[in-house]
Amino acid sequence: MSIPWRDAMSHALYGPDGFFVAGSGPADHFRTSVHASPAFATALLRLISDVDSALGYPARLDVVDVGAGRGELLRSLVGCAVGVSGEPAHSGRSGLIPPWSGSPETLTPTASARSFGEEPSSGTGRPSLAERVRFTAVEYAHRPENLPEEINWVSEIPDEITGLLIATEWLDNVPLDVAVHTADGWRYVLVDPDSGVETVGELVKAADLDWLTTWWPGPASPRGADRDLTGGSTSTDAITGSGSGFGAARPAQGSSLTARSRPGCPETPNSDYRRAEIGRSRDEAWANAVRKISRGLAVAVDYGHLRDERPVDGTLTGYRGGRQVPPVPDGSSDVTAHVAMDSVASAGAAVARCAYSLLLQREALRALGADGGRPPLSLAGTDPVGYVRALAAASAVAELTDPAGLGGHWWLRQPVGIPLGPAVAR
């Protein structure tokens, strides 16, 4: 029986035996920035510190990870923080990245943890950041065994967040409907959950048609002909479209990135027609997440595209066991699609009533000190061990900032009740 893609994805990913609920977790099937390098968590520690400062060092600082997988990111953050986990940070659990772009200095794991736990203004009597931070993972799966007790595990985003909400490759798995443009307009695409075979359904409803008209120009709408509706700012790369990340698939575990060409996927109802992935459900999900923040910063990290660069045939695909597979929504594999980042950003800005920032991951990480530069060769003579560590760190950061891979992911940063500059800029 064929059903709308949104219903099929919802059951396949988040049902009782869904891909993200059952089994050992997504890390066995694909790599994200969190899995690729602990340097990602180390960079986030600096962002957390910036948010803490912008908030005026509140008595409680929330760090909420939405779509937490099996808690990998928060495990790394806890491991980086002396005084939070009750043990020193160890090599392999925290990142080694240069403190600032162009600096030859290498930040060791211990130094990273120490800076996280120290009081920013000594002598004030204020508890350290490590004492004030509260980690919360949001995920439908059951709480993993051996998860540090400092991490709270919930199934819904909590209310009244003061601090940082981070969503790393969450929005691409928010279920959505798929449409195809036919002779009489946009129609829903239906799918058989068992086989992945698609058929054409009814005309899209008014709300979805409005989203498509605004955010996904059809064959009759020249790209770029309408006014700018983003309501925010993008980097130069985002405006020109160079290195946007489109065409780069989610990296499979232990492999290089594969093309987002949907090889071997079920045929579209008619290859002459234009497909679209209706992002309205993702807009609503992000707006709801932003709405949970009293004061702080929401960050979404995902692969996606902008209005003038929408893919003609969509990006829907699947992942299983480290390989890209046809998007069959039977619960045995990940089903994912790129995110309409500008549409999501606009929805968040409407809730927060603050301008957002949208830029590529390589720019965001470099702003946080992860430039991926090789350490000076002279260090090898004076500190061979430090040189090897710094070289390994540079390699790890290079993967995170590669414009053809993870560096092409987007960072959407939405402040709520705090200045954008102090929270995200250096």
C-alpha positions in Angstrom: 0.0 0.0 0.0 1.4 3.4 -1.0 1.5 6.2 1.5 2.9 9.8 1.6 6.6 10.0 2.0 6.3 11.9 5.3 4.3 9.1 6.9 6.6 6.5 5.5 9.7 8.2 6.8 8.2 8.8 10.2 7.4 5.1 10.7 10.7 3.9 9.2 12.9 6.2 11.2 11.0 6.7 14.5 8.5 3.9 14.8 8.9 1.2 17.5 11.4 -0.7 15.3 12.6 2.4 13.4 16.1 3.0 12.2 16.9 5.6 14.9 15.1 3.8 17.7 16.2 0.2 17.4 19.7 -1.3 17.0 23.1 0.1 17.9 22.6 3.5 16.5 23.4 5.6 13.4 27.2 5.6 13.9 27.3 2.1 12.5 25.9 3.3 9.2 27.4 6.7 8.4 29.7 9.4 9.7 28.8 12.9 10.8 31.2 15.6 12.0 30.7 14.3 15.5 32.0 10.9 14.5 34.7 12.1 12.2 36.8 14.0 14.7 36.8 15.0 18.4 38.1 18.4 17.1 34.4 19.1 16.4 33.5 18.9 20.1 36.5 21.0 21.0 35.4 23.8 18.7 31.9 23.6 20.2 33.5 24.1 23.7 34.7 27.5 22.5 31.2 28.3 21.2 29.7 27.2 24.5 32.1 29.5 26.3 31.1 32.4 23.9 27.4 31.8 24.6 28.1 31.7 28.3 29.8 35.0 28.1 27.0 36.6 26.0 24.5 35.4 28.6 26.4 36.9 31.5 27.5 33.6 33.0 24.1 32.3 34.2 23.7 30.1 37.3 22.8 27.3 34.9 24.0 26.9 31.3 22.1 24.4 29.2 23.7 22.5 26.4 21.0 20.6 24.5 21.8 18.1 21.7 18.8 17.4 19.5 18.9 14.2 17.6 21.7 13.0 19.9 22.2 9.5 18.3 23.7 7.5 21.1 25.1 10.6 22.9 28.4 10.7 21.1 28.7 14.5 21.0 27.8 15.0 24.6 30.1 12.2 25.7 32.9 14.1 24.0 31.9 17.4 25.7 31.7 15.7 29.1 35.1 14.1 28.4 36.6 17.4 27.6 35.5 19.0 30.8 37.5 18.4 34.0 35.1 18.6 36.9 32.1 17.5 34.9 33.0 13.9 34.3 35.1 13.6 37.4 38.1 12.5 35.4 40.8 14.1 33.3 40.2 14.3 29.5 42.1 11.7 27.6 43.7 11.8 24.2 41.2 10.4 21.7 38.2 11.9 23.6 38.9 15.5 23.1 40.2 17.4 20.0 43.6 18.8 19.2 43.1 21.9 17.2 45.1 25.2 17.0 43.6 27.8 19.3 43.3 30.5 16.7 43.7 30.7 12.9 47.4 31.1 12.0 48.7 30.3 15.4 51.4 27.7 15.7 50.3 26.8 19.3 48.6 23.5 19.7 45.7 23.1 22.2 46.2 19.8 24.0 43.2 17.8 25.3 44.0 18.7 28.9 44.4 22.4 28.1 41.0 22.3 26.3 39.3 20.7 29.3 41.0 23.1 31.7 39.9 26.1 29.8 36.3 24.8 29.8 36.3 24.3 33.6 38.0 27.5 34.6 36.2 30.6 36.0 36.4 33.3 33.2 36.8 36.0 35.8 38.9 34.8 38.7 38.2 36.1 42.2 34.5 36.7 41.7 33.3 33.7 43.6 31.2 32.6 40.7 31.0 28.9 40.1 33.0 27.7 37.1 31.4 26.8 33.8 32.0 23.1 34.5 29.9 23.4 37.6 27.1 25.4 35.9 26.7 23.5 32.7 23.9 21.0 32.2 23.9 18.5 29.3 20.7 17.2 27.8 20.4 14.7 24.9 17.1 14.6 23.0 16.5 11.3 21.2 13.7 8.7 20.8 16.0 5.7 21.4 16.4 4.4 24.9 19.2 5.8 27.1 22.4 4.0 26.2 24.2 1.9 28.8 27.3 3.5 30.4 26.2 7.0 29.4 27.8 9.5 31.8 25.3 10.3 34.6 25.9 14.0 33.9 23.9 13.7 30.7 20.2 13.9 31.0 18.3 11.8 28.4 14.8 12.9 27.2 12.6 12.3 24.2 11.4 15.9 23.7 13.2 19.2 23.6 12.9 20.8 27.1 11.4 24.2 27.8 13.1 27.3 29.0 16.6 26.6 27.7 19.3 29.1 28.7 22.4 28.3 26.7 23.1 26.4 23.5 20.9 24.1 21.5 22.8 22.1 18.9 21.3 20.0 16.1 23.9 18.1 14.1 22.4 16.4 11.1 18.9 16.3 12.7 16.9 18.3 10.3 17.8 16.1 7.3 15.9 13.2 9.1 12.8 15.2 10.0 10.2 13.4 7.8 8.9 15.4 4.9 6.6 15.0 1.9 7.9 14.7 -1.7 6.1 16.3 -4.6 6.4 16.0 -8.4 5.5 18.7 -10.9 2.9 17.4 -13.4 1.0 18.9 -16.2 -1.7 20.1 -13.8 0.6 21.2 -11.0 2.4 19.8 -8.0 1.3 16.4 -6.8 2.4 14.3 -3.8 4.6 11.4 -4.4 3.5 8.2 -2.7 5.7 5.3 -1.8 5.3 1.6 -0.9 7.2 1.2 2.3 8.2 -2.3 1.6 9.5 -1.9 -1.9 10.2 1.8 -2.3 8.2 1.9 -5.5 6.7 5.4 -6.0 3.4 6.5 -7.6 1.8 9.9 -8.1 -0.9 11.0 -5.6 -3.3 13.9 -5.2 -2.6 17.6 -5.8 -0.6 19.1 -2.9 -2.6 21.0 -0.2 -2.7 24.7 0.1 -0.1 25.0 2.8 2.4 22.9 0.9 1.7 24.7 -2.3 2.4 28.0 -0.6 5.8 26.6 0.7 6.7 25.3 -2.8 5.8 28.6 -4.4 7.9 30.5 -1.9 10.9 28.3 -1.5 11.1 25.8 -4.4 10.7 27.5 -7.7 8.9 25.2 -10.2 9.6 24.8 -13.9 7.6 27.9 -14.7 9.4 30.1 -12.2 12.8 31.5 -13.3 15.3 31.0 -10.5 16.1 34.1 -8.6 13.1 36.0 -10.1 11.4 36.6 -6.8 12.4 38.8 -3.9 14.8 37.7 -1.2 12.8 36.0 1.5 15.6 34.7 3.7 15.6 37.5 6.2 19.1 36.9 7.2 22.7 36.9 6.0 24.9 34.4 4.2 28.6 34.2 3.6 30.1 35.1 0.3 30.3 31.4 -0.6 26.6 31.0 0.2 25.7 33.9 -2.1 27.7 32.7 -5.0 26.9 29.1 -4.5 30.5 27.9 -4.7 31.1 24.9 -2.4 27.5 24.9 -1.2 27.6 21.2 -0.3 25.0 20.1 -2.7 26.0 16.9 -4.4 27.9 15.8 -1.3 26.3 12.9 0.5 26.4 12.1 4.1 29.7 10.4 4.6 29.5 6.6 5.0 31.4 5.1 7.9 35.0 4.5 7.0 34.7 5.8 3.4 35.0 9.0 1.5 31.9 11.0 0.5 29.7 9.6 -2.3 27.8 11.6 -4.8 24.2 12.5 -4.0 23.0 11.2 -7.3 20.6 8.5 -5.9 22.3 5.7 -7.9 20.1 2.6 -8.0 17.2 4.3 -6.4 13.6 3.7 -7.4 12.7 5.5 -10.6 10.7 8.8 -10.2 7.1 8.6 -11.6 8.3 10.5 -14.7 11.9 11.5 -15.1 10.9 14.5 -17.2 9.1 16.0 -14.3 10.7 18.1 -11.5 10.7 16.6 -8.0 10.7 18.7 -4.8 11.1 17.9 -1.1 8.6 19.9 0.8 10.5 21.4 3.8 7.5 22.8 5.7 7.7 20.1 8.4 11.4 20.9 8.9 10.6 24.6 9.2 8.1 23.8 11.9 10.5 21.5 13.7 13.2 24.1 13.8 10.8 26.9 14.8 9.6 24.7 17.7 13.2 24.1 18.8 14.0 27.8 18.7 10.8 28.5 20.6 12.1 26.4 23.5 15.0 28.8 24.1 14.5 31.5 26.7 17.9 33.1 25.9 20.8 31.6 24.0 21.8 30.3 20.7 20.4 27.6 18.4 22.8 26.0 15.9 21.8 23.6 13.1 24.6 21.8 11.2 23.4 20.0 8.1 23.9 19.5 4.4 21.5 21.5 2.3 20.9 24.0 -0.4 19.5 27.5 -1.0 16.5 28.6 -3.1 18.4 29.5 -6.2 20.2 26.1 -6.2 17.5 23.6 -5.5 18.3 20.2 -7.0 16.1 19.4 -10.0 15.4 15.8 -9.0 15.6 16.1 -5.2 18.2 14.5 -2.9 16.2 11.7 -1.2 18.5 8.7 -0.5 19.3 6.0 2.1 22.3 4.7 4.1 23.0 1.3 5.6 26.1 -0.3 6.8 28.4 2.4 5.6 27.0 2.5 2.0 24.5 4.6 0.1 21.4 2.6 -0.7 18.0 3.2 -2.4 15.6 5.1 0.0 13.3 2.3 0.9 11.4 3.3 4.0 11.1 -0.2 5.6 13.1 0.7 8.7 16.3 -1.1 7.7 18.2 2.0 6.6 18.5 5.7 7.1 16.3 7.8 4.8 17.5 11.3 4.4 17.3 14.4 2.2 19.2 17.7 2.0 17.7 20.6 4.0 16.3 23.8 2.5 18.5 25.9 4.8 17.2 29.3 3.9 13.6 28.3 4.5 14.5 26.7 7.9 16.4 29.9 8.8 13.5 32.1 8.0 11.2 30.1 10.2 13.6 30.3 13.1 14.1 34.0 12.7 10.3 34.6 12.7 10.2 33.0 16.2 13.4 34.5 17.6 12.8 37.9 16.1 16.6 38.1 15.6 18.8 38.0 12.5 20.4 34.7 11.8 23.8 33.7 10.4 24.1 31.1 7.7 27.6 30.0 6.6 29.6 26.9 5.6 31.1 24.6 8.2 34.7 25.3 7.2 34.1 29.0 7.9 32.3 28.4 11.2 35.1 26.1 12.5 37.8 28.4 11.4 36.1 31.2 13.3 36.3 28.9 16.4 40.0 28.3 15.9 40.0 25.2 13.8 42.0 26.2 10.7 43.5 22.8 9.8 46.9 24.4 9.2 50.0 22.2 9.5 52.3 22.9 12.5 55.6 24.5 11.9 58.3 22.0 11.0 60.6 23.6 13.6 58.3 22.1 16.3 59.4 18.6 15.2 62.9 19.4 16.5 61.9 21.0 19.8 58.9 18.9 20.7 58.6 15.7 18.5 55.6 14.4 20.4 53.8 17.7 20.2 54.5 17.9 16.5 53.0 14.5 15.9 49.9 15.5 17.9 49.6 18.8 16.1 49.9 17.0 12.7 47.2 14.5 13.6 45.0 17.4 14.7 45.6 19.3 11.4 44.5 16.1 9.5 41.4 15.8 11.6 40.4 19.4 11.1 41.1 19.1 7.4 38.4 16.5 7.1 36.0 18.7 9.0 36.7 21.7 6.7 37.0 20.0 3.4 34.8 22.0 1.0 33.9 18.8 -0.9 32.9 17.0 2.2 32.0 18.0 5.7 33.3 21.5 5.3 30.5 22.1 2.8 27.8 21.5 5.4 25.9 24.6 6.5 25.9 26.1 10.0 22.6 28.0 10.8 23.1 30.1 13.9 20.0 31.6 15.5 20.5 33.8 18.6 17.6 34.3 20.9 17.7 37.3 23.2 21.5 37.8 22.9 23.7 39.7 20.5 24.8 37.6 17.5 28.3 39.0 17.4 29.6 38.0 20.9 28.2 34.6 20.6 29.6 33.5 17.3 32.2 35.9 16.1 35.9 36.2 16.8 
